[in-house]
Amino acid sequence: AYSHFLTYGIFYKAFSFFDPNLVSNIDLLMKLENPEIVLQKLYLISRIANCTIHFVTIIFIYGLLTIFKIDEYYKVITLLFIIFSNTFVANFIILRSDIVATCYFFISTYFLLSFIKTPKFINLFFVSFFLIFSLLAKVQIIFLYMFLFFFFIFYSSYEDRKKFPKNNFFFSKIFEINLKYVLLFIIILYFMLQIFL
């Protein structure tokens, strides 16, 4: 949960510039006469930080959908389903490291796909930077990165389907099946295994 504490700590430090009475050190907090006032402020800042992380996650999900050239209508529907899902709403109330890890995961994935489209060193740097922060927030996020390997096999095949010769029987039969549906099946299968195992 290192990234989780670091992210919230940055918010506390930023707000302490505007409010010099804000105390985030637990030893100093115990010495105060009315620590509940400071705790209320810290709780409010934590809510703001949590909402900001949710907002950044939604922005990068939208960015990923844009990379895949999804229609605007489907982007909005997808984001609405995510925003009104039980997990997303519950994470507004509970401070968990899951949303921080997921946020960094989506940022890392966005820069990874950007690197594939336009190979720039800065994109690769951000991929590794946010990959490390997502792993430091929650180690279980490694399972989502393992899923990316399967994803890129189908994604690269789908992107490069025009390079195969028309007279190649094997590849022409494979691409009669739309690989988007195969990819969707793998995604559903992966999440079903995550839920029920």
Disulfide bonds with the S-S distance in Angstrom:
none
